[in-house]
Amino acid sequence: MLTRSIILSLFYFIFVFCARADVLYLKNGRSIEGLVRREDTREIELNIGFGTVMFPMEEIASISRSSDEEAQNIRQQWQAQKNKAEEERAKKERAPKGIDLHKGKNYLGVDVLLNNRVGASLVIDTGASLVVLLHKTAEKLGLVFGEREKKLQMQLVDGRKIDARYIILDSIKIQDMEAREVEAAVLLEDIDDPSLNDGLLGMSFFKKFNFKIDQKNKKLILEKIE
């Protein structure tokens, strides 16, 4: 019941200066304000703005109900709060982020999260038009290829050519900076080349941001494009 007690205390203060809402007076002496969303003989569901709380009817001593006009005013206040929170979240997402890079012998790499479930270390390569994933990385993602996927042929630095498949990744995330629906190529053969790490982070990712690569300080600066 600790969580409910915290919710009761928090929303008591939120609603003190709002239009009069529905008030549930509990038998334990507490009260909580919101808008009754649903009720029956067993329980009542109270909307508290950013979620709902269920109360058994046996815990409730009485209910003071708001008018239709008061309820509408409260809904408008909630929506204004949600809009403000969303604006703050979007502003925070767009703010430039400095991300630490790790330096290899001839490359800079960065840790990413693919499709929100598989971590990988990708080499930054702004000369690559696509994100490139090694075969082992695709296996971790559980990717299976058939004849429908577009066939590609990639040329490695040493001149070798290797078959690949074109895919669209649901997401690539670096810390809290996320790009969705990112074009990528998956190599169909295992490549024994430590300098490739788990693949390459190419322009199909970077085009979704304003970016700067600070090689001296080993930093990647990303700013979300509005």
Residue frames as a rotation matrix with the C-alpha (Angstrom) as fourth column:
MET 1
0.559 0.829 0.000 0.00
0.829 -0.559 0.000 0.00
0.000 0.000 -1.000 0.00
LEU 2
-0.105 -0.695 -0.711 3.08
0.559 -0.633 0.536 2.26
-0.823 -0.341 0.455 0.06
THR 3
-0.830 -0.221 0.512 2.70
0.558 -0.329 0.762 3.18
0.000 0.918 0.396 -3.60
ARG 4
0.069 0.943 0.325 -0.91
0.784 -0.253 0.567 4.18
0.617 0.216 -0.757 -3.11
SER 5
0.514 0.077 -0.854 0.04
0.751 -0.522 0.404 6.33
-0.415 -0.849 -0.326 -0.09
ILE 6
-0.563 -0.785 -0.259 2.66
0.482 -0.567 0.669 8.14
-0.671 0.252 0.697 -2.17
ILE 7
-0.659 0.393 0.641 0.13
0.615 -0.210 0.760 8.71
0.434 0.895 -0.103 -4.96
LEU 8
0.400 0.872 -0.282 -2.43
0.872 -0.268 0.410 10.04
0.282 -0.410 -0.867 -2.46
SER 9
0.228 -0.391 -0.892 0.05
0.604 -0.661 0.444 12.52
-0.763 -0.640 0.085 -0.99
LEU 10
-0.768 -0.617 0.170 1.36
0.485 -0.388 0.784 13.65
-0.418 0.684 0.598 -4.38
PHE 11
-0.582 0.571 0.579 -1.95
0.568 -0.223 0.792 14.30
0.581 0.790 -0.194 -6.03
TYR 12
0.339 0.630 -0.699 -3.43
0.928 -0.345 0.139 15.93
-0.153 -0.696 -0.702 -2.96
PHE 13
-0.151 -0.500 -0.853 -1.00
0.335 -0.838 0.431 18.81
-0.930 -0.220 0.294 -3.47
ILE 14
-0.900 -0.191 0.392 -1.48
0.422 -0.155 0.894 18.88
-0.110 0.969 0.220 -7.25
PHE 15
-0.310 0.888 0.340 -5.19
0.725 -0.010 0.688 19.43
0.615 0.460 -0.641 -6.96
VAL 16
-0.303 0.203 -0.931 -5.29
0.841 -0.404 -0.361 21.93
-0.449 -0.892 -0.048 -4.09
PHE 17
-0.471 0.027 -0.882 -5.31
-0.116 -0.993 0.031 24.90
-0.874 0.117 0.471 -6.45
CYS 18
-0.982 0.173 0.077 -7.27
0.115 0.220 0.969 23.28
0.151 0.960 -0.236 -9.30
ALA 19
-0.282 0.957 0.064 -10.97
-0.793 -0.270 0.546 23.42
0.539 0.103 0.836 -10.05
ARG 20
-0.160 0.277 0.947 -13.01
-0.838 0.469 -0.279 21.25
-0.522 -0.838 0.157 -7.70
ALA 21
-0.600 -0.119 -0.791 -12.79
-0.600 0.722 0.346 17.62
0.530 0.682 -0.504 -8.72
ASP 22
0.614 0.647 -0.453 -14.50
-0.195 0.680 0.707 14.46
0.765 -0.346 0.543 -7.58
VAL 23
-0.304 -0.691 0.656 -13.31
-0.867 -0.085 -0.491 13.66
0.395 -0.718 -0.573 -4.06
LEU 24
0.306 0.308 -0.901 -13.12
0.100 0.931 0.352 10.18
0.947 -0.198 0.254 -2.61
TYR 25
0.064 -0.221 0.973 -13.23
-0.950 -0.313 -0.008 10.20
0.306 -0.924 -0.230 1.19
LEU 26
-0.175 -0.251 -0.952 -11.71
-0.138 0.964 -0.229 7.00
0.975 0.092 -0.203 2.48
LYS 27
0.793 0.559 -0.241 -12.57
0.088 0.287 0.954 5.23
0.603 -0.778 0.179 5.69
ASN 28
0.199 -0.803 -0.561 -8.97
0.960 0.274 -0.051 5.56
0.195 -0.529 0.826 6.85
GLY 29
0.429 0.073 -0.901 -9.40
0.520 -0.835 0.180 9.35
-0.739 -0.546 -0.396 6.99
ARG 30
-0.686 -0.712 -0.151 -7.60
0.240 -0.417 0.876 10.17
-0.687 0.565 0.457 3.75
SER 31
0.578 0.810 -0.099 -9.08
0.115 -0.201 -0.973 11.75
-0.808 0.551 -0.209 0.64
ILE 32
-0.612 -0.745 0.266 -8.02
0.385 0.013 0.923 11.87
-0.691 0.667 0.279 -3.00
GLU 33
0.224 0.663 -0.715 -9.19
-0.334 -0.637 -0.695 14.07
-0.916 0.394 0.078 -5.85
GLY 34
-0.893 -0.418 0.166 -9.64
0.031 0.311 0.950 13.18
-0.448 0.854 -0.265 -9.51
LEU 35
-0.239 0.846 -0.476 -12.44
-0.970 -0.229 0.081 12.30
-0.041 0.481 0.876 -11.89
VAL 36
-0.097 0.287 0.953 -14.44
-0.292 0.907 -0.303 9.13
-0.951 -0.308 -0.004 -11.51
ARG 37
-0.648 -0.219 -0.730 -13.90
-0.757 0.079 0.648 7.12
-0.085 0.973 -0.217 -14.67
ARG 38
-0.184 0.584 -0.791 -15.84
-0.300 0.733 0.611 3.98
0.936 0.349 0.040 -13.82
GLU 39
-0.718 -0.037 0.695 -17.62
-0.692 0.140 -0.708 2.50
-0.071 -0.989 -0.126 -10.86
ASP 40
-0.096 0.737 -0.669 -19.74
-0.211 0.641 0.738 -0.47
0.973 0.212 0.094 -9.91
THR 41
0.818 0.532 0.219 -20.82
-0.317 0.099 0.943 -2.15
0.480 -0.841 0.250 -6.70
ARG 42
0.757 -0.564 -0.330 -17.34
0.651 0.700 0.294 -3.58
0.065 -0.437 0.897 -6.09
GLU 43
-0.186 -0.928 -0.322 -14.83
0.831 -0.324 0.452 -0.86
-0.524 -0.184 0.832 -7.02
ILE 44
0.898 0.366 -0.242 -14.30
0.208 -0.840 -0.501 2.61
-0.387 0.400 -0.831 -8.39
GLU 45
0.040 -0.879 0.474 -11.68
0.997 0.064 0.035 3.77
-0.062 0.472 0.880 -10.89
LEU 46
0.745 0.163 -0.646 -10.41
0.288 -0.953 0.092 7.31
-0.601 -0.255 -0.757 -10.38
ASN 47
0.441 -0.580 0.685 -8.58
0.751 -0.179 -0.636 9.22
0.491 0.795 0.357 -13.13
ILE 48
0.592 -0.296 -0.750 -5.86
0.535 -0.552 0.640 11.34
-0.603 -0.779 -0.169 -11.50
GLY 49
0.688 -0.219 -0.692 -4.54
-0.467 -0.863 -0.191 12.98
-0.556 0.455 -0.696 -14.65
PHE 50
-0.068 -0.801 -0.595 -1.55
-0.987 0.141 -0.076 10.85
0.145 0.582 -0.800 -15.55
GLY 51
-0.833 -0.119 -0.540 -3.10
-0.113 0.993 -0.044 7.50
0.541 0.024 -0.841 -14.79
THR 52
0.235 0.958 0.163 -5.86
-0.560 -0.003 0.829 5.83
0.795 -0.286 0.535 -12.81
VAL 53
-0.870 -0.404 0.283 -6.14
-0.451 0.419 -0.788 4.30
0.200 -0.813 -0.547 -9.35
MET 54
-0.105 0.828 -0.551 -8.59
-0.030 0.551 0.834 1.56
0.994 0.104 -0.033 -8.34
PHE 55
-0.777 -0.042 0.628 -10.32
-0.618 -0.141 -0.773 1.59
0.121 -0.989 0.084 -4.93
PRO 56
-0.696 0.601 -0.393 -12.58
0.573 0.795 0.201 -1.12
0.433 -0.085 -0.898 -3.50
MET 57
-0.009 0.796 0.605 -15.97
-0.061 -0.604 0.794 0.30
0.998 -0.030 0.054 -2.58
GLU 58
0.635 0.273 -0.723 -15.52
0.612 0.393 0.686 -1.09
0.471 -0.878 0.083 0.92
GLU 59
-0.337 -0.833 -0.438 -12.66
0.941 -0.305 -0.143 1.40
-0.015 -0.461 0.887 1.51
ILE 60
-0.743 0.072 0.665 -14.75
0.223 -0.911 0.347 4.45
0.631 0.407 0.661 0.55
ALA 61
-0.698 0.497 -0.516 -16.77
0.524 -0.136 -0.841 6.40
-0.488 -0.857 -0.166 3.12
SER 62
0.465 0.848 -0.252 -18.33
0.386 -0.451 -0.805 8.92
-0.797 0.277 -0.537 0.72
ILE 63
-0.424 -0.532 0.733 -17.89
0.896 -0.129 0.424 10.65
-0.131 0.837 0.531 -2.64
SER 64
0.187 0.406 -0.895 -18.19
0.121 -0.913 -0.389 14.35
-0.975 -0.036 -0.220 -3.44
ARG 65
0.017 -0.102 0.995 -18.79
0.934 0.358 0.021 14.84
-0.358 0.928 0.101 -7.15
SER 66
-0.747 -0.353 -0.564 -17.84
0.111 -0.902 0.417 17.74
-0.656 0.249 0.713 -9.40
SER 67
0.407 0.853 -0.326 -20.15
-0.199 -0.266 -0.943 19.43
-0.892 0.449 0.061 -11.87
ASP 68
0.652 -0.125 0.748 -19.82
0.710 0.448 -0.543 18.82
-0.267 0.885 0.381 -15.62
GLU 69
0.876 -0.315 0.365 -18.24
-0.077 -0.839 -0.539 22.27
0.476 0.444 -0.759 -16.03
GLU 70
0.549 -0.695 0.465 -15.72
-0.755 -0.173 0.632 21.64
-0.359 -0.698 -0.619 -13.26
ALA 71
0.450 -0.352 0.821 -14.82
0.245 0.933 0.266 18.25
-0.859 0.081 0.506 -14.71
GLN 72
0.797 -0.122 0.591 -14.25
0.585 -0.083 -0.807 19.83
0.148 0.989 0.006 -18.12
ASN 73
0.792 -0.525 0.311 -11.98
-0.534 -0.843 -0.063 22.50
0.295 -0.116 -0.948 -16.59
ILE 74
0.427 -0.635 0.644 -9.94
-0.493 0.433 0.754 19.81
-0.758 -0.640 -0.128 -14.87
ARG 75
0.576 -0.189 0.795 -9.54
0.613 0.743 -0.268 17.83
-0.540 0.642 0.544 -18.10
GLN 76
0.867 -0.250 0.431 -8.29
0.184 -0.642 -0.744 21.00
0.463 0.725 -0.511 -19.80
GLN 77
0.619 -0.667 0.414 -5.76
-0.777 -0.447 0.442 21.57
-0.110 -0.596 -0.795 -17.00
TRP 78
0.428 -0.437 0.791 -4.54
0.000 0.875 0.483 17.99
-0.904 -0.207 0.374 -17.30
GLN 79
0.726 -0.116 0.678 -4.15
0.682 0.248 -0.688 18.36
-0.088 0.962 0.259 -21.05
ALA 80
0.837 -0.444 0.321 -2.18
-0.328 -0.876 -0.354 21.59
0.438 0.191 -0.878 -20.58
GLN 81
0.461 -0.677 0.573 0.11
-0.670 0.157 0.725 19.79
-0.581 -0.719 -0.382 -18.11
LYS 82
0.478 -0.246 0.843 0.61
0.433 0.901 0.018 16.92
-0.764 0.357 0.537 -20.55
ASN 83
0.868 -0.131 0.479 1.37
0.409 -0.358 -0.839 19.34
0.282 0.924 -0.257 -23.41
LYS 84
0.708 -0.630 0.320 3.93
-0.691 -0.712 0.126 21.16
0.148 -0.310 -0.939 -21.28
ALA 85
0.363 -0.564 0.742 5.57
-0.346 0.658 0.669 17.88
-0.865 -0.500 0.044 -20.24
GLU 86
0.626 -0.082 0.775 5.71
0.652 0.601 -0.463 16.77
-0.427 0.795 0.430 -23.89
GLU 87
0.899 -0.311 0.308 7.28
-0.043 -0.764 -0.644 20.08
0.436 0.566 -0.700 -24.94
GLU 88
0.508 -0.734 0.450 9.93
-0.814 -0.240 0.528 19.74
-0.280 -0.635 -0.720 -22.24
ARG 89
0.395 -0.326 0.859 10.63
0.106 0.945 0.310 16.15
-0.912 -0.031 0.408 -23.28
ALA 90
0.788 -0.055 0.614 10.94
0.616 0.094 -0.782 17.12
-0.015 0.994 0.108 -26.95
LYS 91
0.827 -0.503 0.253 13.21
-0.458 -0.862 -0.217 20.05
0.327 0.064 -0.943 -26.07
LYS 92
0.379 -0.692 0.614 15.44
-0.622 0.301 0.723 17.75
-0.685 -0.656 -0.317 -24.03
GLU 93
0.522 -0.133 0.842 15.60
0.472 0.868 -0.155 15.23
-0.710 0.478 0.516 -26.88
ARG 94
0.868 -0.123 0.481 16.64
0.407 -0.379 -0.831 17.93
0.285 0.917 -0.279 -29.37
ALA 95
0.803 -0.594 0.055 19.38
-0.528 -0.665 0.529 19.33
-0.277 -0.454 -0.847 -27.15
PRO 96
0.360 -0.743 -0.563 22.89
-0.573 0.300 -0.762 18.48
0.736 0.598 -0.318 -28.41
LYS 97
0.945 -0.080 0.317 24.45
-0.207 0.605 0.769 15.49
-0.253 -0.792 0.555 -26.69
GLY 98
0.133 -0.963 -0.234 28.16
-0.949 -0.055 -0.312 14.85
0.287 0.263 -0.921 -26.32
ILE 99
0.955 0.265 0.134 28.86
-0.286 0.941 0.180 11.12
-0.078 -0.210 0.975 -26.54
ASP 100
0.124 -0.964 0.237 32.17
-0.705 0.083 0.704 9.48
-0.698 -0.254 -0.669 -25.67
LEU 101
0.782 0.006 -0.623 33.83
-0.529 0.536 -0.658 7.52
0.330 0.844 0.422 -28.47
HIS 102
0.582 -0.664 0.470 36.35
-0.075 0.532 0.844 4.73
-0.810 -0.526 0.260 -28.11
LYS 103
0.463 -0.514 -0.722 39.45
-0.876 -0.390 -0.284 4.86
-0.135 0.764 -0.630 -30.27
GLY 104
0.836 -0.255 0.487 40.88
0.275 0.961 0.031 1.88
-0.476 0.108 0.873 -32.11
LYS 105
-0.124 -0.974 0.189 44.02
0.684 0.053 0.727 1.66
-0.719 0.220 0.660 -34.19
ASN 106
-0.958 -0.217 0.189 42.59
0.282 -0.582 0.763 3.47
-0.055 0.784 0.618 -37.20
TYR 107
-0.321 0.920 0.223 39.01
0.350 -0.104 0.931 4.22
0.880 0.377 -0.289 -36.23
LEU 108
-0.840 0.264 0.474 36.59
-0.542 -0.446 -0.712 5.74
0.023 -0.855 0.518 -33.74
GLY 109
-0.624 0.634 -0.457 33.80
0.363 0.753 0.549 3.54
0.692 0.177 -0.700 -32.44
VAL 110
-0.602 0.522 0.605 30.60
-0.767 -0.588 -0.255 4.07
0.222 -0.617 0.755 -30.48
ASP 111
-0.939 0.335 0.079 28.33
0.269 0.857 -0.439 1.81
-0.214 -0.391 -0.895 -28.47
VAL 112
-0.597 0.789 -0.148 24.77
-0.732 -0.460 0.502 1.58
0.328 0.408 0.852 -29.80
LEU 113
-0.559 0.550 0.620 21.54
-0.111 0.692 -0.713 -0.27
-0.821 -0.468 -0.326 -29.07
LEU 114
-0.901 0.199 -0.385 19.95
-0.379 0.068 0.923 -1.93
0.210 0.978 0.014 -32.09
ASN 115
-0.258 0.910 -0.324 16.17
-0.071 0.317 0.946 -2.41
0.963 0.267 -0.017 -32.22
ASN 116
0.168 0.311 0.935 16.06
-0.847 -0.439 0.299 -1.58
0.504 -0.843 0.190 -28.50
ARG 117
0.918 0.256 0.303 17.44
-0.386 0.755 0.531 -4.98
-0.093 -0.604 0.791 -27.51
VAL 118
0.695 -0.712 0.100 20.92
0.719 0.688 -0.095 -5.79
-0.001 0.138 0.990 -28.87
GLY 119
0.700 -0.534 -0.474 24.02
-0.227 -0.796 0.561 -3.84
-0.677 -0.285 -0.678 -27.92
ALA 120
0.646 -0.526 0.554 26.76
0.763 0.422 -0.489 -3.37
0.024 0.739 0.674 -30.52
SER 121
0.154 -0.682 -0.715 29.97
0.149 -0.699 0.699 -1.43
-0.977 -0.214 -0.006 -31.08
LEU 122
0.724 0.200 0.661 29.96
0.669 0.033 -0.743 0.28
-0.171 0.979 -0.110 -34.47
VAL 123
-0.422 -0.901 -0.100 32.83
0.755 -0.410 0.512 2.02
-0.502 0.141 0.853 -36.26
ILE 124
0.413 0.542 -0.732 31.98
0.079 -0.822 -0.565 5.57
-0.907 0.176 -0.382 -37.34
ASP 125
-0.637 -0.557 0.533 32.22
0.569 0.126 0.812 5.81
-0.519 0.821 0.237 -41.12
THR 126
0.103 0.687 -0.719 30.66
-0.101 -0.712 -0.695 8.89
-0.990 0.144 -0.005 -42.71
GLY 127
-0.597 -0.347 -0.723 31.91
-0.744 -0.098 0.661 7.65
-0.300 0.933 -0.199 -46.07
ALA 128
-0.929 0.345 0.135 29.46
0.366 0.913 0.182 4.73
-0.061 0.219 -0.974 -45.90
SER 129
-0.658 0.731 0.180 26.01
-0.449 -0.573 0.686 5.53
0.605 0.371 0.705 -47.25
LEU 130
0.454 0.838 -0.303 24.39
-0.274 0.455 0.847 2.84
0.848 -0.302 0.436 -45.10
VAL 131
0.190 -0.296 0.936 24.78
-0.928 0.256 0.270 1.37
-0.320 -0.920 -0.226 -41.67
VAL 132
0.097 -0.234 -0.967 26.57
-0.567 0.786 -0.247 -1.97
0.818 0.572 -0.056 -42.17
LEU 133
0.458 0.100 0.883 26.12
-0.843 0.366 0.395 -4.90
-0.284 -0.925 0.252 -39.77
LEU 134
-0.667 -0.701 -0.254 28.33
-0.737 0.672 0.079 -7.95
0.115 0.240 -0.964 -39.63
HIS 135
-0.185 0.594 -0.783 26.71
-0.270 0.735 0.622 -11.36
0.945 0.327 0.024 -39.99
LYS 136
-0.624 -0.116 -0.773 27.28
0.614 0.538 -0.577 -12.16
0.483 -0.835 -0.265 -36.31
THR 137
-0.946 0.302 -0.118 25.44
-0.169 -0.770 -0.616 -8.98
-0.277 -0.563 0.779 -35.31
ALA 138
-0.368 0.840 -0.400 22.47
-0.813 -0.081 0.577 -9.87
0.452 0.537 0.712 -37.51
GLU 139
-0.330 0.200 -0.923 22.33
0.215 0.968 0.132 -13.29
0.919 -0.155 -0.362 -35.85
LYS 140
-0.900 -0.020 -0.435 22.06
0.434 -0.128 -0.892 -11.66
-0.037 -0.992 0.124 -32.42
LEU 141
-0.712 0.667 -0.222 19.12
-0.641 -0.745 -0.182 -9.64
-0.287 0.012 0.958 -33.75
GLY 142
-0.331 0.577 0.746 17.48
0.168 0.814 -0.555 -12.82
-0.929 -0.058 -0.366 -34.99
LEU 143
0.097 0.340 -0.935 17.36
-0.803 -0.528 -0.275 -11.58
-0.588 0.778 0.222 -38.60
VAL 144
-0.210 -0.064 0.976 16.47
0.378 0.915 0.142 -14.17
-0.902 0.398 -0.167 -41.22
PHE 145
-0.363 -0.029 -0.931 16.75
-0.668 -0.689 0.282 -13.43
-0.650 0.724 0.231 -44.93
GLY 146
0.184 0.467 0.865 14.76
0.434 0.751 -0.498 -14.77
-0.882 0.467 -0.065 -47.83
GLU 147
-0.407 -0.330 0.852 14.54
0.906 -0.028 0.422 -13.99
-0.116 0.944 0.310 -51.50
ARG 148
0.595 0.749 0.291 12.37
0.775 -0.631 0.038 -10.93
0.212 0.203 -0.956 -50.92
GLU 149
0.582 -0.428 -0.692 15.14
0.258 -0.709 0.656 -8.86
-0.771 -0.561 -0.302 -49.34
LYS 150
0.949 -0.252 -0.192 17.04
-0.298 -0.502 -0.812 -6.64
0.108 0.828 -0.551 -51.75
LYS 151
0.628 -0.777 0.047 20.47
0.755 0.622 0.208 -8.04
-0.191 -0.096 0.977 -52.63
LEU 152
0.890 -0.445 -0.100 23.55
-0.452 -0.889 -0.074 -5.86
-0.056 0.111 -0.992 -52.34
GLN 153
0.567 -0.811 -0.145 27.26
0.735 0.577 -0.356 -6.30
0.373 0.095 0.923 -52.90
MET 154
0.966 -0.253 -0.051 29.60
-0.174 -0.785 0.595 -4.49
-0.190 -0.566 -0.802 -50.54
GLN 155
0.478 -0.878 -0.035 33.27
0.284 0.192 -0.940 -3.79
0.832 0.439 0.340 -51.20
LEU 156
0.807 -0.249 -0.536 35.59
0.552 -0.008 0.834 -3.96
-0.212 -0.968 0.131 -48.20
VAL 157
0.729 -0.569 -0.381 38.63
-0.461 -0.819 0.341 -1.75
-0.506 -0.073 -0.859 -47.65
ASP 158
-0.239 -0.895 0.376 40.96
-0.264 0.433 0.862 -4.50
-0.934 0.107 -0.340 -48.89
GLY 159
-0.610 0.022 -0.792 39.02
-0.784 -0.158 0.600 -4.72
-0.112 0.987 0.113 -52.16
ARG 160
-0.954 0.286 0.096 37.07
0.287 0.958 0.005 -7.88
-0.090 0.032 -0.995 -51.39
LYS 161
-0.506 0.862 0.013 33.45
-0.726 -0.434 0.534 -7.99
0.466 0.261 0.846 -52.43
ILE 162
-0.977 0.212 -0.027 30.84
0.183 0.760 -0.624 -9.66
-0.112 -0.614 -0.781 -50.27
ASP 163
-0.402 0.907 0.126 27.12
0.338 0.019 0.941 -10.30
0.851 0.421 -0.315 -50.66
ALA 164
-0.979 0.160 -0.129 24.75
0.055 -0.400 -0.915 -8.41
-0.198 -0.902 0.383 -48.37
ARG 165
-0.249 0.957 0.146 21.07
0.893 0.169 0.417 -7.84
0.375 0.234 -0.897 -47.80
TYR 166
-0.740 0.112 0.664 19.26
-0.133 -0.991 0.019 -4.54
0.660 -0.074 0.748 -47.50
ILE 167
-0.181 0.710 -0.680 17.13
0.922 0.364 0.134 -4.09
0.343 -0.603 -0.720 -44.37
ILE 168
-0.061 0.181 0.982 15.52
-0.235 -0.958 0.162 -1.32
0.970 -0.221 0.101 -42.36
LEU 169
-0.712 -0.248 -0.657 16.33
0.559 0.366 -0.744 -1.37
0.424 -0.897 -0.122 -38.67
ASP 170
0.391 0.911 -0.129 13.51
0.784 -0.256 0.566 -0.33
0.483 -0.322 -0.814 -36.37
SER 171
0.984 -0.031 0.176 15.82
-0.125 -0.821 0.556 1.72
0.127 -0.570 -0.812 -34.20
ILE 172
0.037 -0.971 -0.235 19.42
0.719 0.189 -0.669 2.68
0.694 -0.145 0.705 -33.49
LYS 173
0.931 0.314 0.188 19.92
0.075 -0.666 0.743 4.36
0.358 -0.677 -0.643 -30.14
ILE 174
-0.228 -0.969 -0.089 23.04
0.540 -0.050 -0.840 6.02
0.810 -0.240 0.535 -28.75
GLN 175
-0.974 0.044 -0.224 22.37
0.193 -0.363 -0.912 6.84
-0.121 -0.931 0.345 -25.11
ASP 176
-0.202 0.971 -0.129 19.03
0.431 -0.030 -0.902 8.67
-0.879 -0.238 -0.413 -25.32
MET 177
-0.233 0.091 -0.968 19.44
-0.765 -0.631 0.125 9.81
-0.600 0.770 0.217 -28.94
GLU 178
-0.238 0.281 0.930 17.38
0.260 0.941 -0.217 7.55
-0.936 0.190 -0.297 -31.20
ALA 179
-0.551 0.132 -0.824 16.99
-0.805 -0.343 0.484 7.24
-0.218 0.930 0.296 -34.96
ARG 180
-0.019 0.650 0.760 14.11
-0.158 0.748 -0.644 5.13
-0.987 -0.132 0.089 -36.24
GLU 181
0.830 0.379 0.409 13.68
0.252 0.399 -0.882 3.23
-0.497 0.835 0.236 -39.50
VAL 182
0.249 -0.871 -0.424 17.36
-0.692 -0.466 0.552 3.29
-0.678 0.156 -0.718 -40.42
GLU 183
0.878 0.007 -0.478 18.52
-0.414 0.515 -0.751 1.77
0.241 0.857 0.455 -43.71
ALA 184
0.165 -0.838 0.521 21.23
-0.745 0.240 0.623 -0.85
-0.647 -0.491 -0.584 -43.30
ALA 185
0.389 -0.157 -0.908 23.12
-0.674 0.624 -0.396 -3.60
0.628 0.766 0.137 -45.09
VAL 186
0.589 -0.170 0.790 23.83
-0.584 0.586 0.562 -6.96
-0.559 -0.792 0.246 -43.47
LEU 187
-0.261 -0.764 -0.590 26.92
-0.953 0.301 0.031 -8.88
0.154 0.570 -0.807 -44.62
LEU 188
0.723 0.661 -0.202 26.08
-0.647 0.750 0.138 -12.52
0.243 0.031 0.970 -45.34
GLU 189
0.440 -0.647 -0.622 29.52
0.377 0.762 -0.526 -13.89
0.815 -0.003 0.580 -44.46
ASP 190
0.859 -0.264 -0.439 31.51
0.405 -0.174 0.897 -13.76
-0.314 -0.949 -0.042 -41.25
ILE 191
0.602 -0.680 0.418 34.38
0.034 -0.501 -0.865 -11.28
0.798 0.535 -0.278 -41.56
ASP 192
0.560 -0.511 -0.652 37.46
0.825 0.274 0.494 -11.72
-0.074 -0.815 0.575 -39.41
ASP 193
-0.225 -0.573 0.788 38.43
0.529 -0.751 -0.395 -8.07
0.818 0.328 0.472 -39.13
PRO 194
-0.191 0.130 -0.973 38.66
0.975 -0.089 -0.204 -6.58
-0.113 -0.987 -0.110 -35.60
SER 195
-0.942 -0.243 -0.232 38.71
0.225 -0.969 0.099 -3.07
-0.249 0.041 0.968 -37.03
LEU 196
-0.599 0.790 0.130 35.07
-0.049 -0.199 0.979 -3.48
0.799 0.580 0.158 -38.13
ASN 197
-0.811 0.315 0.493 33.88
-0.528 -0.029 -0.849 -4.24
-0.253 -0.949 0.189 -34.59
ASP 198
-0.405 0.750 0.524 30.19
0.366 0.658 -0.659 -5.20
-0.838 -0.075 -0.540 -35.03
GLY 199
0.255 0.479 0.840 29.73
0.964 -0.062 -0.258 -3.07
-0.071 0.875 -0.478 -38.13
LEU 200
-0.810 -0.520 0.271 29.80
0.565 -0.816 0.122 0.48
0.158 0.252 0.955 -39.47
LEU 201
0.075 0.795 -0.602 27.71
0.683 -0.481 -0.550 3.48
-0.726 -0.370 -0.579 -38.47
GLY 202
-0.681 -0.373 0.630 27.08
0.731 -0.310 0.607 5.21
-0.031 0.875 0.484 -41.78
MET 203
-0.986 0.161 0.035 25.14
-0.154 -0.977 0.150 8.15
0.058 0.143 0.988 -43.16
SER 204
-0.282 0.942 -0.179 21.73
0.167 0.232 0.958 6.47
0.945 0.241 -0.223 -43.08
PHE 205
0.169 0.251 -0.953 21.98
0.979 0.067 0.191 7.08
0.112 -0.966 -0.235 -39.31
PHE 206
-0.582 -0.550 -0.599 23.80
0.680 -0.733 0.012 10.41
-0.445 -0.401 0.801 -39.31
LYS 207
-0.800 0.289 0.525 21.42
0.268 -0.611 0.745 12.07
0.536 0.737 0.412 -41.79
LYS 208
0.235 0.944 -0.232 18.77
0.643 0.028 0.765 12.07
0.729 -0.329 -0.601 -39.08
PHE 209
0.558 -0.143 -0.817 20.86
0.725 -0.395 0.564 14.43
-0.404 -0.907 -0.116 -36.91
ASN 210
0.731 -0.618 0.291 22.97
-0.405 -0.735 -0.543 17.52
0.549 0.279 -0.788 -36.98
PHE 211
0.904 -0.403 -0.145 26.28
0.403 0.683 0.610 16.01
-0.147 -0.610 0.779 -35.98
LYS 212
0.557 -0.825 0.093 29.92
-0.713 -0.533 -0.456 16.78
0.426 0.188 -0.885 -35.32
ILE 213
0.832 -0.391 -0.394 32.78
0.474 0.870 0.136 14.35
0.290 -0.300 0.909 -34.77
ASP 214
0.692 -0.622 0.366 35.44
-0.706 -0.690 0.163 15.77
0.151 -0.372 -0.916 -32.44
GLN 215
0.670 -0.463 -0.581 38.37
0.174 0.858 -0.483 13.44
0.722 0.222 0.655 -33.11
LYS 216
-0.300 -0.846 0.441 40.73
-0.293 -0.358 -0.886 15.31
0.908 -0.396 -0.140 -30.76
ASN 217
-0.531 0.170 0.830 38.50
-0.847 -0.117 -0.518 14.85
0.009 -0.978 0.206 -27.73
LYS 218
-0.952 0.158 -0.263 36.93
0.093 0.965 0.243 11.61
0.292 0.207 -0.934 -28.98
LYS 219
-0.544 0.821 -0.173 33.41
0.013 -0.197 -0.980 13.01
-0.839 -0.536 0.097 -28.84
LEU 220
-0.721 0.496 0.484 30.37
0.603 0.105 0.791 12.60
0.341 0.862 -0.375 -31.07
ILE 221
-0.793 0.496 -0.355 27.98
-0.166 -0.735 -0.657 15.58
-0.587 -0.462 0.665 -30.87
LEU 222
-0.711 0.638 0.295 24.41
0.640 0.414 0.648 14.72
0.291 0.649 -0.702 -31.92
GLU 223
-0.757 0.580 -0.299 21.50
-0.309 -0.722 -0.619 17.14
-0.575 -0.376 0.726 -32.17
LYS 224
-0.360 0.716 0.598 18.07
0.703 0.629 -0.332 15.83
-0.614 0.301 -0.730 -33.14
ILE 225
-0.978 0.122 0.169 16.65
0.052 -0.645 0.762 17.45
0.202 0.754 0.625 -36.28
GLU 226
-0.572 0.820 -0.013 13.21
-0.319 -0.237 -0.918 18.92
-0.756 -0.521 0.397 -35.53
